[in-house]
């Protein structure tokens, strides 16, 4: 947890993992992860744990594939069903309907509402919004091709969450499971 407003904060942006192909049977928001997506999401969680990037807060789109991505990431982080374990206390998880088909400014608004005591935030959302948010936060180092499914980018900032704005969080590293 962050005790001082001058401490560094970490924002991890994660594009949901590979989903099943769209069908005409149901709405897009209900598409589940593909088998590869579940494996990639668990690998992303293990990568986060290895790098000490354990979230205090998870902001997750309410779509089925993003919720399933979070559950697989959590298994990758803890190596066990969701509960407090060796990876530390369970994060606060907020399923956000407004993160589905969100513009980068909408996603930034969600981040600005995070408690100032949270040191690390994980945002799981969709393209193009999540990739455009990364570009908004660090226009120079953002990947012009955006995040791939299951891809994550780690941003760092000294700003309080409520003050995060354009150019306010530099990219430290990227990772894609495949």
Secondary structure, DSSP 8 states (H G I E B T S, - for coil): ---STTS-EEEEEEE---B----SSS-GGG--B-HHHHHHHHHHHHHHHHTT---SEEEEESSHHHHHHHHHHHHHHHSSSSSSBTTBS--EEEEEGGGTT--HHHHHHHHHTS-TT-SEEEEEE-TTHHHHHHHHH-TTTS-TT---TTEEEEEEESS-GGG--TT-SEEEEEEE--
